[in-house]
Amino acid sequence: MQYIHYALDLGTRDVVQVELGTQAYVRLVDQENYEAYRAGENYRYYGGLAERSPANIKPPYQGHWHLCIDLGGKDGDLNASVHIIQEVAPESNKRGRRKVK
């Protein structure tokens, strides 16, 4: 199977944004599942069929990830670009500060 592969070190606030020229399968897998993916065995992943572009995926935990993009065995041209965007943390409740004398 032909696929596009990116090795990524991601944190929990990172969002992987994938721009696609056509619908494709976009899967985020850890090392163990990447090896199973490559071997054609059963594996677990985050993501799935992206029918629209861009497709966004957040890793569930910090670590080394593999992003695999493919056409699910169909023929065609596969073009993709990948960007890592860091989520902005929500503003905490700001409290006014007063000088204490």
C-alpha positions as CSV (number, residue, x, y, z in Angstrom):
1,M,0.0,0.0,0.0
2,Q,1.2,3.5,-0.8
3,Y,1.0,6.1,1.8
4,I,2.5,9.4,3.0
5,H,4.2,9.2,6.3
6,Y,5.2,11.8,8.8
7,A,7.0,11.1,12.1
8,L,5.9,13.7,14.7
9,D,6.7,14.5,18.3
10,L,3.5,15.9,19.7
11,G,2.1,17.3,22.9
12,T,-1.5,17.2,24.2
13,R,-2.1,20.8,23.1
14,D,-0.9,20.2,19.5
15,V,-3.3,19.8,16.6
16,V,-2.2,18.1,13.4
17,Q,-3.8,19.9,10.5
18,V,-3.8,18.0,7.2
19,E,-4.6,19.8,3.9
20,L,-5.7,17.3,1.3
21,G,-6.3,17.5,-2.5
22,T,-8.9,14.7,-2.3
23,Q,-10.6,12.7,0.4
24,A,-8.2,10.3,2.1
25,Y,-7.6,8.3,5.2
26,V,-5.7,10.3,7.8
27,R,-4.5,8.1,10.7
28,L,-2.4,9.0,13.8
29,V,-0.7,6.0,15.3
30,D,1.9,5.2,18.0
31,Q,5.0,3.2,17.2
32,E,3.5,-0.2,17.9
33,N,0.5,0.4,15.8
34,Y,2.6,2.0,13.0
35,E,4.5,-1.3,12.7
36,A,1.2,-3.2,12.5
37,Y,-0.1,-0.8,9.9
38,R,3.0,-1.3,7.8
39,A,2.7,-5.1,8.1
40,G,-1.0,-5.1,7.1
41,E,-2.1,-6.3,10.5
42,N,-4.8,-5.0,12.8
43,Y,-3.9,-1.7,14.5
44,R,-5.5,1.1,16.5
45,Y,-5.5,4.7,15.3
46,Y,-7.0,8.2,15.8
47,G,-8.6,9.8,12.8
48,G,-10.1,8.1,9.8
49,L,-11.6,9.1,6.5
50,A,-11.3,12.8,5.9
51,E,-14.0,13.8,3.5
52,R,-13.2,17.5,3.8
53,S,-10.0,19.5,4.0
54,P,-8.4,20.4,6.3
55,A,-8.6,17.4,8.6
56,N,-7.6,18.1,12.3
57,I,-6.4,15.4,14.7
58,K,-5.3,15.8,18.3
59,P,-3.1,13.3,20.0
60,P,-4.6,11.8,23.2
61,Y,-1.2,12.0,25.0
62,Q,2.3,13.4,24.5
63,G,4.7,11.3,22.6
64,H,6.2,10.2,19.3
65,W,3.5,9.6,16.7
66,H,3.2,8.5,13.1
67,L,0.8,10.2,10.7
68,C,-0.2,8.0,7.8
69,I,-2.2,9.3,4.9
70,D,-3.5,6.9,2.2
71,L,-6.4,6.4,-0.2
72,G,-7.6,3.1,1.4
73,G,-6.3,0.9,-1.4
74,K,-7.9,3.0,-4.2
75,D,-6.0,4.4,-7.2
76,G,-5.4,8.1,-7.5
77,D,-3.0,10.9,-6.7
78,L,-2.4,11.8,-3.1
79,N,-1.3,15.2,-2.2
80,A,-1.1,16.4,1.4
81,S,0.5,19.1,3.5
82,V,0.8,18.9,7.3
83,H,1.0,21.7,9.8
84,I,1.3,21.5,13.6
85,I,-0.8,24.1,15.4
86,Q,-0.6,24.6,19.1
87,E,-4.0,25.0,20.8
88,V,-4.3,28.2,22.8
89,A,-5.0,27.5,26.5
90,P,-8.3,28.9,27.6
91,E,-7.9,32.1,29.7
92,S,-8.2,31.4,33.4
93,N,-10.4,33.5,35.6
94,K,-8.4,36.6,36.0
95,R,-8.6,38.1,39.4
96,G,-7.8,41.7,40.1
97,R,-4.7,42.4,42.2
98,R,-4.6,44.9,44.9
99,K,-1.7,46.2,46.8
100,V,-1.7,45.2,50.4
101,K,-0.4,47.8,52.8
